[in-house]
């Protein structure tokens, strides 16, 4: 999600926009940045709506994680339709939609808040990372079916190592941003990062919906769609992290003090 102006902004933001994948500010940076007062003439509902949307998304994201974690397949293959997975898809979609509006409304109405800056990216991480971790878990694999490589068949198409890659990428970007911005540097979002968040926000609920409605056994159209979606998300996630890594390394190099030249020997 896009911050008002990253580290060179003239004012703080409500939060980051999930669609733009601006790395979440550290809690200390978010709380230390002063928040301008809302316009006195602004109706009370406009003052509270952006934060209400953010709070609602946190609750929805947690509900999504709890619901998906509680899911157990009646059998493999899954009987269709699977209403628990359908409800999980709906919750994810609602959370993703609210993520589009809260930051934009806060900036448009001048009601940016420290609450939004901290809780908005928190909700995003709970939603996306929770989905990856649970879809890679044992509940979405079959003990009785092996894939063509002889490993347990993951019906979600998301292997545990893929979830680790996504988690490492998020931790790396967040750590680099916190380090660089603490020194006064800029770490704004890249186009690749925006694309990554969009692809994840579409791909994850699509996979869950396919599992709920379609056969996903080996060599089925549903399985092929799941695998294509999974690999697109993984590749975009990895590639989108490279610009942040390059910028982080460059910023760290620029922040290093120049060596003091030695005086010429007499």
C-alpha positions as CSV (number, residue, x, y, z in Angstrom):
1,X,0.0,0.0,0.0
2,X,1.3,3.4,-0.9
3,X,2.3,5.7,1.9
4,X,1.6,9.4,1.5
5,X,5.1,10.1,0.4
6,X,7.4,7.4,1.8
7,X,10.2,8.9,3.7
8,X,10.2,12.2,1.9
9,X,6.6,12.9,2.6
10,X,5.4,16.3,3.8
11,X,2.9,14.6,6.1
12,X,2.3,11.1,7.6
13,X,-0.1,8.6,6.2
14,X,-3.0,6.6,7.4
15,X,-1.3,3.4,6.3
16,X,0.2,1.6,3.3
17,X,-2.1,0.5,0.5
18,X,-2.0,-3.3,-0.1
19,X,-2.3,-2.7,-3.8
20,X,1.0,-0.8,-3.9
21,X,3.0,-3.0,-1.5
22,X,4.9,-0.1,0.0
23,X,6.9,-1.8,2.8
24,X,5.3,-1.3,6.2
25,X,6.9,1.3,8.4
26,X,8.5,0.2,11.6
27,X,6.2,0.7,14.6
28,X,8.7,3.2,16.1
29,X,8.9,5.2,12.9
30,X,5.1,5.2,12.6
31,X,4.5,6.3,16.2
32,X,7.3,8.9,16.1
33,X,5.9,10.8,13.1
34,X,3.5,13.5,14.1
35,X,0.0,13.3,12.6
36,X,-1.6,16.5,11.4
37,X,-5.0,17.3,13.0
38,X,-8.1,16.6,10.9
39,X,-10.0,19.5,9.3
40,X,-12.4,21.0,11.9
41,X,-15.3,21.0,9.5
42,X,-15.0,17.3,8.6
43,X,-18.0,15.2,9.7
44,X,-17.3,12.7,12.5
45,X,-18.0,9.7,10.3
46,X,-15.3,10.7,7.9
47,X,-12.9,11.0,10.8
48,X,-13.6,7.5,12.0
49,X,-14.3,5.5,8.8
50,X,-10.7,4.9,7.6
51,X,-9.7,3.5,11.0
52,X,-12.9,1.6,11.2
53,X,-12.1,-0.1,7.9
54,X,-8.6,-0.9,9.1
55,X,-9.9,-2.4,12.3
56,X,-12.5,-4.4,10.5
57,X,-9.8,-5.8,8.1
58,X,-7.7,-6.9,11.1
59,X,-10.7,-8.8,12.5
60,X,-11.6,-10.2,9.0
61,X,-8.0,-11.3,8.4
62,X,-7.9,-13.1,11.8
63,X,-11.3,-14.7,11.1
64,X,-10.0,-15.9,7.7
65,X,-6.9,-17.5,9.4
66,X,-9.0,-19.2,12.1
67,X,-11.5,-20.5,9.5
68,X,-8.9,-21.8,7.1
69,X,-6.9,-23.3,10.0
70,X,-10.0,-25.1,11.2
71,X,-10.7,-26.7,7.8
72,X,-10.3,-30.4,7.5
73,X,-11.0,-32.3,4.3
74,X,-13.7,-34.9,4.6
75,X,-11.7,-36.9,2.1
76,X,-9.2,-36.6,-0.7
77,X,-10.4,-35.7,-3.3
78,X,-12.5,-33.0,-1.6
79,X,-16.3,-33.2,-1.9
80,X,-17.7,-30.2,-3.8
81,X,-18.8,-27.6,-3.1
82,X,-16.8,-27.1,0.1
83,X,-18.6,-24.3,2.0
84,X,-15.8,-23.7,4.5
85,X,-13.4,-22.9,1.7
86,X,-16.0,-20.8,0.0
87,X,-16.5,-18.7,3.2
88,X,-12.7,-18.4,3.5
89,X,-12.6,-17.0,-0.1
90,X,-15.3,-14.5,0.7
91,X,-13.5,-13.3,3.9
92,X,-10.2,-12.9,2.0
93,X,-11.9,-11.0,-0.8
94,X,-13.6,-8.6,1.6
95,X,-10.4,-7.9,3.4
96,X,-8.6,-7.3,0.1
97,X,-11.3,-4.9,-1.0
98,X,-11.3,-2.9,2.2
99,X,-7.6,-2.5,1.9
100,X,-8.1,-0.5,-1.3
101,X,-10.1,2.2,0.4
102,X,-8.9,2.9,4.0
103,X,-5.6,4.6,3.1
104,X,-7.0,6.4,0.1
105,X,-9.9,7.8,2.2
106,X,-7.6,8.8,5.0
107,X,-5.4,10.8,2.7
108,X,-8.3,12.3,0.8
109,X,-10.0,13.5,4.0
110,X,-6.8,14.4,5.9
111,X,-7.5,12.0,8.7
112,X,-4.2,10.0,8.7
113,X,-3.5,8.2,12.0
114,X,-0.8,6.4,13.8
115,X,-3.3,3.5,14.4
116,X,-3.7,3.1,10.7
117,X,0.0,3.3,9.9
118,X,0.7,0.4,12.3
119,X,-2.4,-1.8,12.0
120,X,-2.9,-1.5,8.2
121,X,0.3,-3.4,7.2
122,X,-0.2,-5.7,10.2
123,X,-3.6,-6.8,8.7
124,X,-2.0,-7.3,5.3
125,X,0.7,-9.6,6.7
126,X,-1.8,-11.6,8.7
127,X,-4.0,-12.1,5.6
128,X,-1.3,-13.0,3.0
129,X,1.3,-14.8,5.1
130,X,-1.5,-16.6,7.0
131,X,-2.9,-17.9,3.7
132,X,0.5,-19.1,2.4
133,X,1.4,-20.8,5.6
134,X,-1.9,-22.7,6.0
135,X,-2.2,-23.6,2.4
136,X,1.3,-25.2,2.6
137,X,0.3,-27.1,5.8
138,X,-0.5,-30.7,6.3
139,X,-4.3,-30.2,6.1
140,X,-3.8,-29.4,2.4
141,X,-1.7,-32.5,1.6
142,X,-2.7,-36.1,1.1
143,X,-1.1,-39.0,3.0
144,X,-2.4,-41.5,0.4
145,X,-1.4,-39.7,-2.8
146,X,2.0,-38.9,-4.1
147,X,2.9,-36.3,-6.7
148,X,4.9,-37.3,-9.8
149,X,8.1,-36.6,-7.8
150,X,7.2,-39.1,-5.1
151,X,6.3,-36.5,-2.5
152,X,3.1,-35.9,-0.6
153,X,0.5,-34.4,-2.9
154,X,-0.3,-30.8,-1.9
155,X,-3.7,-30.1,-3.2
156,X,-3.1,-26.3,-2.8
157,X,-0.1,-26.4,-5.0
158,X,1.8,-24.4,-2.4
159,X,4.8,-26.4,-0.9
160,X,6.2,-25.5,2.5
161,X,9.4,-24.1,1.0
162,X,7.3,-21.7,-1.0
163,X,5.7,-20.3,2.1
164,X,9.2,-19.9,3.6
165,X,10.4,-18.0,0.5
166,X,7.4,-15.6,0.8
167,X,8.0,-15.1,4.5
168,X,11.8,-14.4,4.0
169,X,11.0,-11.9,1.3
170,X,8.6,-9.9,3.5
171,X,11.0,-10.0,6.5
172,X,13.9,-8.8,4.3
173,X,12.0,-5.9,2.8
174,X,10.6,-4.8,6.1
175,X,14.1,-5.0,7.8
176,X,15.8,-3.1,5.0
177,X,13.2,-0.4,5.1
178,X,13.4,0.0,8.9
179,X,17.2,0.2,8.8
180,X,17.3,2.7,6.0
181,X,14.5,4.9,7.1
182,X,15.9,5.1,10.6
183,X,18.9,6.8,9.1
184,X,16.7,9.3,7.1
185,X,16.9,7.4,3.8
186,X,14.0,6.8,1.3
187,X,12.6,3.4,0.7
188,X,9.5,4.0,-1.5
189,X,7.6,1.2,-3.2
190,X,8.5,-0.1,-6.6
191,X,6.3,-1.1,-9.5
192,X,7.3,-4.7,-9.0
193,X,6.2,-4.5,-5.4
194,X,2.8,-3.2,-6.4
195,X,2.4,-6.0,-8.9
196,X,3.3,-8.6,-6.3
197,X,0.6,-7.5,-3.9
198,X,-2.0,-7.4,-6.7
199,X,-1.0,-10.9,-7.9
200,X,-1.2,-12.3,-4.3
201,X,-4.5,-10.7,-3.6
202,X,-6.0,-12.3,-6.7
203,X,-4.1,-15.6,-6.7
204,X,-4.6,-16.7,-3.1
205,X,-8.5,-16.5,-3.1
206,X,-8.5,-18.0,-6.6
207,X,-6.7,-21.1,-5.4
208,X,-9.0,-21.5,-2.4
209,X,-12.1,-21.1,-4.6
210,X,-10.8,-23.7,-7.0
211,X,-10.2,-26.1,-4.1
212,X,-13.8,-25.5,-3.0
213,X,-15.4,-26.0,-6.4
214,X,-13.3,-28.1,-8.7
215,X,-11.5,-31.4,-8.7
216,X,-7.8,-30.8,-8.2
217,X,-6.4,-34.3,-8.6
218,X,-3.3,-35.0,-10.6
219,X,-3.7,-34.1,-14.3
220,X,-7.0,-32.3,-13.8
221,X,-7.7,-28.8,-15.2
222,X,-8.2,-27.5,-11.7
223,X,-4.8,-28.8,-10.7
224,X,-3.1,-27.2,-13.7
225,X,-4.8,-23.8,-12.8
226,X,-3.7,-24.1,-9.2
227,X,-0.1,-24.8,-10.2
228,X,0.1,-22.0,-12.8
229,X,-1.3,-19.5,-10.2
230,X,1.1,-20.7,-7.5
231,X,4.2,-20.4,-9.7
232,X,3.1,-17.0,-11.0
233,X,2.8,-15.7,-7.4
234,X,6.1,-17.3,-6.4
235,X,8.0,-15.9,-9.3
236,X,6.5,-12.4,-8.9
237,X,7.2,-12.5,-5.2
238,X,10.9,-13.3,-5.7
239,X,11.5,-10.9,-8.6
240,X,9.7,-8.1,-6.8
241,X,12.1,-8.3,-3.9
242,X,15.2,-7.8,-6.0
243,X,14.7,-4.0,-6.6
244,X,14.3,-3.6,-2.8
245,X,17.4,-5.6,-2.2
246,X,19.5,-3.6,-4.7
247,X,18.2,-0.3,-3.3
248,X,18.9,-1.5,0.2
249,X,22.5,-2.5,-0.5
250,X,23.1,0.8,-2.4
251,X,21.6,2.9,0.5
252,X,23.7,1.1,3.0
253,X,26.8,1.7,0.9
254,X,25.9,5.4,0.6
255,X,25.5,5.7,4.4
256,X,28.9,4.4,5.1
257,X,31.4,7.2,6.0
258,X,34.1,7.8,3.5
259,X,37.5,6.7,4.8
260,X,39.7,9.5,6.1
261,X,42.7,9.9,3.8
262,X,46.0,9.4,5.4
263,X,48.3,12.4,5.5
264,X,51.2,12.1,3.2
265,X,54.3,10.8,4.9
266,X,57.3,13.2,5.2
